[in-house]
Amino acid sequence: MTFYVASLALELIWTLSSPTGPSSYKVGTMTEKFDCHYCRDSLQGKKYVQKDGHHCCLKCFDKFCANTCVECRKPIGADSKEVTYKNRYWHDTCFRCAKCLHPLANETFVSKDNKILCNKCTTREDSPKCKGCFKPIVAGDQNVEYKKTVWHKDCFTCSHCKQVIGTGSFFPKGEDFYCVTCHETKFAKHCVKCNKAITSGGITYQDQPWHAECFVCVTCSKKLAGQRFTAVEDQYYCVDCYKNFVAKKCAGCKNPITGFGKGSSVVAYEGQSWHDYCFHCKKCSVNLANKRFVFHEEQVYCPDCAKKL
């Protein structure tokens, strides 16, 4: 009888050595007068097994002495090849991967959770599972990982058009993922000026979305995002352009009335406009903003001074 002994090759990975023969008994053909230790039949001229100092026939060896195969639960006879690992025994033909049933006699294997596995199945068992196809992602597979979830590269697809996103840009939406094109179509706001999707950044003015680069002064094209500006009849002006081209001139100081800073309040009368701080009596200079006044020959007077005209 011959058998194999398992020896450590790597951590958790074992390989079977070459056949070495039995270590606790021997098999031969009896040339002397001996009887079987168990059944007392003569062994002369017959094959026998010597174990623990006793001689026995092959039938009694199988019945009383042979190890039981872990896999098939049958005795491992004297004429069979035996594999042993951690005090467990197999027929060499029964020593197979528990998952794919690949024979493992004389091959490396892994013992995991009291099961014998080939290297390939061990890799698959330990590998993360793809969220798309639920198959293992093994070494060498291209994959995409997002928030501790992993996909095969070709399984990471747009929830709407089903095209492969792979390692390209995408937008998460709940449990779904969208390619750039589908996200723009389904969810992105569109700029009121160019009507194109706003994929990042952007600004809102009076509940309308704009690209920052589209929200500019109508005269000089200066970007207005984060800057002071004035809207006139749905046109937007920076401060300088509004002063120079749009703002009315104060009838008092002749400077533009911009509505910014000091003098943000305006007094208007008969087609003329004043900064509130410029609207004062021509004679006594008292400020007349929000007060009674007299307008005489294009000039503004307080009631008292008007009586003296």
The 8 nearest C-alpha neighbors of each residue, nearest first, counted from 0:
[[1, 78, 77, 79, 20, 21, 26, 80],
 [2, 0, 20, 80, 21, 18, 19, 81],
 [1, 3, 81, 80, 18, 20, 82, 21],
 [4, 2, 82, 18, 16, 81, 17, 15],
 [3, 5, 83, 16, 15, 82, 6, 84],
 [6, 4, 15, 84, 14, 16, 83, 3],
 [5, 7, 14, 13, 15, 8, 4, 16],
 [8, 6, 13, 9, 14, 12, 5, 10],
 [7, 9, 13, 12, 14, 6, 10, 107],
 [10, 8, 12, 11, 7, 13, 14, 109],
 [9, 11, 12, 8, 7, 13, 109, 110],
 [10, 12, 109, 9, 110, 13, 111, 7],
 [13, 11, 109, 9, 10, 108, 8, 107],
 [14, 12, 7, 8, 108, 107, 6, 109],
 [15, 13, 107, 106, 6, 5, 8, 108],
 [14, 16, 5, 105, 4, 6, 106, 3],
 [17, 15, 4, 3, 5, 105, 14, 18],
 [16, 18, 3, 19, 15, 105, 4, 2],
 [19, 17, 3, 2, 20, 1, 16, 4],
 [18, 20, 17, 2, 1, 3, 21, 4],
 [19, 21, 1, 2, 18, 0, 22, 3],
 [22, 20, 1, 24, 23, 0, 25, 2],
 [21, 23, 24, 20, 25, 19, 2, 1],
 [24, 22, 21, 50, 25, 51, 49, 20],
 [25, 23, 50, 49, 21, 22, 48, 26],
 [24, 26, 49, 48, 21, 27, 50, 23],
 [27, 25, 48, 47, 0, 49, 24, 46],
 [26, 28, 46, 47, 29, 48, 25, 49],
 [29, 27, 46, 45, 47, 44, 30, 26],
 [28, 30, 43, 44, 31, 45, 42, 46],
 [31, 29, 43, 44, 28, 32, 45, 42],
 [30, 32, 29, 43, 33, 44, 42, 28],
 [31, 33, 43, 34, 30, 42, 41, 29],
 [34, 32, 42, 41, 31, 43, 35, 54],
 [33, 35, 41, 39, 40, 42, 36, 32],
 [36, 34, 55, 39, 40, 37, 38, 56],
 [35, 37, 55, 54, 39, 53, 34, 38],
 [36, 38, 35, 39, 55, 59, 56, 40],
 [37, 39, 40, 35, 36, 59, 34, 55],
 [40, 38, 35, 34, 37, 36, 41, 55],
 [41, 39, 34, 35, 38, 42, 56, 37],
 [40, 42, 34, 43, 33, 35, 39, 32],
 [43, 41, 45, 34, 33, 29, 44, 35],
 [42, 44, 29, 45, 32, 30, 41, 31],
 [43, 45, 29, 30, 28, 42, 46, 31],
 [46, 44, 42, 28, 43, 29, 47, 56],
 [47, 45, 28, 27, 29, 56, 57, 44],
 [46, 48, 56, 27, 55, 57, 26, 28],
 [49, 47, 26, 55, 25, 54, 56, 50],
 [48, 50, 54, 25, 24, 53, 52, 26],
 [51, 49, 24, 53, 52, 48, 23, 54],
 [50, 52, 53, 49, 24, 23, 54, 25],
 [53, 51, 50, 49, 54, 24, 36, 48],
 [54, 52, 50, 49, 51, 36, 55, 48],
 [55, 53, 49, 35, 36, 48, 50, 47],
 [56, 54, 35, 36, 48, 47, 60, 59],
 [55, 57, 47, 59, 58, 35, 60, 48],
 [56, 58, 60, 59, 47, 61, 55, 48],
 [59, 57, 61, 60, 56, 62, 55, 76],
 [60, 58, 62, 61, 56, 57, 63, 55],
 [59, 61, 64, 57, 63, 62, 58, 65],
 [62, 60, 65, 76, 58, 59, 63, 64],
 [61, 63, 59, 60, 64, 58, 65, 74],
 [62, 64, 60, 59, 61, 65, 37, 58],
 [65, 63, 60, 61, 62, 66, 59, 50],
 [64, 66, 61, 74, 75, 60, 76, 63],
 [67, 65, 75, 74, 68, 64, 88, 76],
 [66, 68, 74, 73, 72, 75, 69, 65],
 [67, 69, 89, 72, 88, 70, 73, 71],
 [70, 68, 72, 89, 88, 71, 67, 87],
 [69, 71, 68, 72, 93, 89, 94, 90],
 [70, 72, 73, 68, 69, 93, 89, 67],
 [73, 71, 68, 69, 67, 70, 74, 89],
 [72, 74, 71, 67, 68, 75, 69, 70],
 [75, 73, 67, 65, 66, 76, 61, 68],
 [74, 76, 66, 65, 67, 79, 68, 90],
 [77, 75, 79, 61, 78, 74, 65, 60],
 [76, 78, 0, 79, 57, 75, 61, 26],
 [77, 79, 0, 76, 80, 1, 75, 57],
 [80, 78, 76, 77, 75, 0, 81, 90],
 [81, 79, 2, 1, 91, 90, 0, 78],
 [80, 82, 2, 90, 91, 89, 3, 79],
 [83, 81, 3, 89, 91, 2, 88, 90],
 [82, 84, 88, 4, 87, 5, 89, 3],
 [83, 85, 87, 5, 86, 88, 4, 82],
 [84, 86, 87, 83, 5, 88, 4, 6],
 [87, 85, 84, 83, 88, 82, 66, 5],
 [88, 86, 84, 83, 85, 69, 89, 68],
 [87, 89, 83, 68, 82, 69, 84, 67],
 [90, 88, 68, 82, 69, 81, 94, 93],
 [89, 91, 81, 93, 92, 80, 68, 82],
 [90, 92, 94, 93, 81, 80, 82, 104],
 [91, 93, 90, 94, 102, 95, 104, 89],
 [94, 92, 90, 91, 95, 89, 70, 71],
 [93, 95, 91, 92, 89, 103, 102, 104],
 [96, 94, 102, 100, 103, 101, 93, 97],
 [97, 95, 116, 100, 101, 117, 98, 115],
 [98, 96, 100, 116, 115, 95, 99, 114],
 [97, 99, 96, 100, 116, 120, 101, 117],
 [98, 100, 101, 96, 97, 120, 95, 117],
 [101, 99, 96, 95, 97, 98, 102, 94],
 [100, 102, 96, 95, 99, 103, 117, 98],
 [103, 101, 95, 104, 94, 100, 96, 92],
 [102, 104, 106, 95, 94, 105, 101, 96],
 [103, 105, 106, 91, 102, 94, 15, 92],
 [104, 106, 15, 103, 16, 14, 107, 17],
 [107, 105, 103, 104, 14, 15, 108, 102],
 [108, 106, 14, 13, 12, 15, 103, 105],
 [107, 109, 117, 13, 12, 116, 118, 14],
 [110, 108, 12, 116, 11, 115, 13, 117],
 [109, 111, 115, 114, 113, 11, 116, 108],
 [110, 112, 114, 113, 109, 115, 116, 11],
 [113, 111, 114, 110, 115, 109, 116, 11],
 [112, 114, 111, 110, 115, 116, 109, 97],
 [115, 113, 111, 112, 110, 116, 97, 109],
 [114, 116, 110, 96, 97, 109, 111, 108],
 [117, 115, 96, 109, 97, 108, 121, 120],
 [116, 118, 108, 96, 119, 120, 109, 121],
 [117, 119, 121, 120, 108, 122, 116, 109],
 [120, 118, 122, 121, 117, 123, 116, 124],
 [121, 119, 123, 122, 117, 118, 124, 116],
 [122, 120, 118, 124, 123, 119, 116, 125],
 [123, 121, 119, 125, 120, 124, 126, 118],
 [122, 124, 120, 126, 121, 125, 135, 137],
 [125, 123, 121, 122, 126, 120, 135, 127],
 [124, 126, 122, 123, 121, 127, 135, 120],
 [125, 127, 123, 135, 124, 136, 137, 122],
 [128, 126, 135, 136, 129, 125, 149, 137],
 [129, 127, 135, 133, 134, 136, 130, 126],
 [128, 130, 150, 133, 131, 134, 149, 132],
 [131, 129, 150, 133, 132, 149, 128, 148],
 [130, 132, 154, 129, 133, 150, 155, 151],
 [131, 133, 134, 129, 130, 154, 150, 128],
 [134, 132, 129, 128, 130, 131, 135, 150],
 [133, 135, 128, 132, 129, 136, 131, 130],
 [136, 134, 128, 126, 127, 123, 137, 129],
 [137, 135, 127, 126, 128, 140, 129, 134],
 [138, 136, 140, 126, 135, 139, 123, 122],
 [137, 139, 140, 136, 122, 126, 141, 123],
 [138, 140, 137, 141, 136, 142, 151, 152],
 [141, 139, 138, 137, 136, 142, 151, 152],
 [142, 140, 152, 151, 139, 143, 136, 153],
 [141, 143, 151, 152, 150, 140, 144, 149],
 [142, 144, 150, 152, 149, 151, 166, 145],
 [143, 145, 149, 148, 147, 150, 142, 146],
 [146, 144, 148, 147, 149, 143, 150, 171],
 [145, 147, 148, 144, 149, 143, 171, 150],
 [148, 146, 145, 144, 149, 143, 150, 127],
 [149, 147, 145, 146, 144, 130, 150, 129],
 [148, 150, 144, 143, 129, 130, 145, 147],
 [151, 149, 129, 143, 130, 142, 155, 154],
 [150, 152, 142, 154, 153, 129, 141, 143],
 [151, 153, 142, 165, 141, 154, 143, 155],
 [152, 154, 151, 155, 163, 165, 156, 164],
 [155, 153, 151, 131, 152, 156, 150, 132],
 [154, 156, 153, 165, 152, 164, 150, 163],
 [157, 155, 163, 164, 161, 162, 154, 158],
 [156, 158, 177, 161, 159, 178, 162, 176],
 [159, 157, 176, 161, 177, 175, 160, 156],
 [158, 160, 157, 161, 177, 181, 162, 176],
 [159, 161, 162, 157, 158, 181, 156, 178],
 [162, 160, 157, 156, 158, 159, 163, 164],
 [161, 163, 156, 160, 157, 164, 178, 159],
 [162, 164, 156, 165, 153, 155, 157, 161],
 [165, 163, 156, 167, 155, 157, 166, 162],
 [166, 164, 152, 163, 167, 155, 153, 143],
 [165, 167, 164, 143, 168, 152, 142, 155],
 [168, 166, 164, 165, 169, 178, 163, 179],
 [169, 167, 179, 178, 166, 170, 164, 165],
 [168, 170, 178, 177, 179, 167, 176, 171],
 [169, 171, 177, 176, 178, 172, 182, 179],
 [172, 170, 176, 175, 173, 177, 169, 174],
 [171, 173, 175, 176, 174, 170, 177, 182],
 [172, 174, 175, 171, 176, 170, 177, 158],
 [173, 175, 172, 176, 171, 158, 177, 170],
 [176, 174, 172, 173, 158, 171, 177, 157],
 [175, 177, 171, 158, 157, 170, 172, 169],
 [178, 176, 157, 170, 169, 182, 158, 181],
 [177, 179, 169, 157, 181, 180, 182, 164],
 [178, 180, 182, 181, 169, 183, 177, 168],
 [179, 181, 183, 182, 178, 184, 177, 185],
 [182, 180, 184, 183, 178, 179, 177, 185],
 [183, 181, 179, 185, 184, 186, 180, 177],
 [182, 184, 187, 180, 181, 185, 186, 196],
 [183, 185, 181, 182, 186, 180, 187, 196],
 [186, 184, 182, 183, 181, 187, 180, 188],
 [185, 187, 182, 183, 184, 188, 181, 196],
 [186, 188, 183, 196, 197, 182, 198, 189],
 [189, 187, 197, 196, 186, 190, 208, 183],
 [190, 188, 196, 195, 194, 197, 191, 187],
 [189, 191, 209, 194, 208, 192, 195, 193],
 [192, 190, 194, 209, 193, 208, 189, 207],
 [191, 193, 190, 194, 213, 209, 214, 210],
 [192, 194, 195, 190, 191, 213, 189, 210],
 [195, 193, 190, 189, 191, 192, 196, 209],
 [196, 194, 189, 193, 190, 197, 191, 188],
 [195, 197, 189, 188, 187, 183, 198, 190],
 [196, 198, 188, 189, 199, 187, 210, 201],
 [197, 199, 196, 187, 183, 200, 188, 201],
 [200, 198, 197, 201, 210, 196, 187, 202],
 [199, 201, 202, 198, 197, 211, 210, 209],
 [200, 202, 210, 211, 209, 199, 197, 208],
 [203, 201, 209, 208, 211, 210, 204, 200],
 [202, 204, 208, 207, 206, 209, 205, 201],
 [205, 203, 207, 206, 208, 202, 209, 214],
 [204, 206, 207, 203, 208, 202, 209, 230],
 [207, 205, 204, 203, 208, 202, 209, 191],
 [206, 208, 203, 204, 205, 209, 191, 190],
 [209, 207, 203, 190, 202, 191, 204, 206],
 [210, 208, 190, 202, 201, 191, 211, 203],
 [209, 211, 201, 213, 212, 190, 197, 202],
 [210, 212, 201, 214, 213, 202, 209, 224],
 [211, 213, 210, 214, 222, 215, 209, 224],
 [214, 212, 210, 211, 215, 209, 192, 193],
 [213, 215, 211, 212, 223, 222, 209, 210],
 [216, 214, 222, 220, 223, 221, 213, 217],
 [215, 217, 236, 220, 221, 235, 218, 237],
 [216, 218, 220, 235, 236, 219, 215, 234],
 [217, 219, 216, 220, 240, 236, 221, 237],
 [218, 220, 221, 216, 217, 240, 215, 237],
 [221, 219, 216, 215, 217, 218, 222, 214],
 [220, 222, 216, 215, 219, 223, 237, 217],
 [223, 221, 215, 224, 214, 220, 212, 216],
 [222, 224, 226, 215, 214, 225, 221, 216],
 [225, 223, 226, 222, 211, 214, 202, 215],
 [224, 226, 223, 227, 222, 228, 202, 211],
 [227, 225, 223, 224, 228, 237, 222, 238],
 [228, 226, 238, 237, 223, 225, 229, 224],
 [227, 229, 237, 236, 238, 226, 223, 235],
 [230, 228, 236, 235, 231, 237, 238, 241],
 [229, 231, 235, 234, 233, 236, 232, 228],
 [230, 232, 234, 233, 235, 229, 236, 245],
 [231, 233, 234, 230, 235, 229, 236, 245],
 [234, 232, 231, 230, 235, 229, 236, 217],
 [235, 233, 231, 230, 232, 217, 236, 216],
 [234, 236, 230, 216, 229, 217, 231, 233],
 [237, 235, 216, 229, 241, 228, 217, 240],
 [236, 238, 228, 240, 216, 239, 241, 229],
 [239, 237, 241, 228, 240, 242, 236, 227],
 [238, 240, 242, 241, 237, 243, 236, 244],
 [241, 239, 243, 242, 237, 238, 244, 236],
 [240, 242, 245, 238, 239, 236, 244, 243],
 [243, 241, 246, 239, 240, 255, 244, 257],
 [244, 242, 240, 241, 239, 245, 246, 255],
 [243, 245, 241, 240, 242, 246, 239, 218],
 [244, 246, 241, 242, 243, 247, 240, 231],
 [247, 245, 242, 255, 241, 256, 257, 244],
 [246, 248, 255, 256, 249, 245, 272, 257],
 [249, 247, 255, 253, 254, 256, 250, 246],
 [248, 250, 273, 253, 251, 272, 254, 252],
 [251, 249, 273, 253, 272, 252, 248, 271],
 [250, 252, 249, 277, 253, 273, 278, 274],
 [251, 253, 254, 249, 250, 277, 248, 273],
 [254, 252, 249, 248, 250, 251, 255, 273],
 [255, 253, 248, 252, 249, 256, 251, 250],
 [256, 254, 248, 246, 242, 247, 257, 249],
 [255, 257, 247, 246, 248, 258, 249, 274],
 [258, 256, 259, 255, 246, 242, 241, 263],
 [257, 259, 263, 256, 262, 264, 260, 265],
 [260, 258, 257, 263, 261, 262, 256, 238],
 [259, 261, 263, 262, 258, 257, 264, 256],
 [262, 260, 263, 259, 258, 264, 276, 274],
 [263, 261, 274, 264, 275, 276, 260, 258],
 [262, 264, 258, 259, 261, 260, 265, 257],
 [265, 263, 262, 275, 274, 258, 266, 261],
 [266, 264, 274, 275, 273, 267, 263, 272],
 [265, 267, 273, 272, 275, 274, 268, 264],
 [268, 266, 272, 271, 265, 273, 270, 269],
 [267, 269, 271, 270, 272, 266, 273, 294],
 [270, 268, 271, 267, 272, 294, 297, 266],
 [269, 271, 268, 267, 272, 250, 247, 266],
 [270, 272, 268, 267, 269, 250, 273, 249],
 [271, 273, 267, 249, 266, 250, 268, 265],
 [274, 272, 249, 266, 250, 265, 278, 277],
 [273, 275, 265, 277, 262, 276, 249, 266],
 [274, 276, 265, 278, 277, 264, 288, 262],
 [275, 277, 274, 278, 262, 286, 279, 288],
 [278, 276, 274, 275, 251, 279, 273, 252],
 [277, 279, 275, 276, 287, 273, 286, 288],
 [280, 278, 286, 287, 284, 285, 277, 281],
 [281, 279, 300, 284, 285, 301, 299, 282],
 [280, 282, 300, 284, 299, 283, 279, 298],
 [281, 283, 280, 284, 304, 300, 301, 285],
 [284, 282, 285, 280, 281, 304, 301, 279],
 [285, 283, 280, 279, 281, 282, 286, 300],
 [284, 286, 279, 280, 283, 287, 301, 281],
 [287, 285, 279, 288, 278, 284, 280, 276],
 [286, 288, 290, 279, 278, 289, 285, 292],
 [289, 287, 290, 275, 286, 278, 266, 279],
 [288, 290, 287, 291, 266, 275, 286, 292],
 [291, 289, 287, 288, 292, 286, 301, 302],
 [292, 290, 287, 301, 289, 302, 293, 288],
 [293, 291, 301, 300, 302, 290, 287, 294],
 [292, 294, 300, 299, 301, 302, 295, 305],
 [295, 293, 299, 298, 300, 297, 292, 296],
 [296, 294, 298, 297, 293, 299, 300, 305],
 [295, 297, 298, 294, 299, 293, 300, 308],
 [298, 296, 295, 294, 299, 271, 250, 269],
 [299, 297, 295, 296, 294, 281, 300, 280],
 [298, 300, 294, 280, 281, 293, 295, 292],
 [301, 299, 280, 293, 281, 305, 292, 304],
 [300, 302, 292, 280, 304, 303, 293, 305],
 [303, 301, 305, 304, 292, 293, 300, 306],
 [304, 302, 305, 306, 301, 307, 300, 292],
 [305, 303, 307, 306, 301, 302, 300, 282],
 [304, 306, 302, 307, 308, 303, 300, 301],
 [307, 305, 304, 303, 308, 302, 301, 300],
 [308, 306, 304, 305, 303, 302, 282, 300],
 [307, 305, 306, 304, 295, 303, 300, 282]]
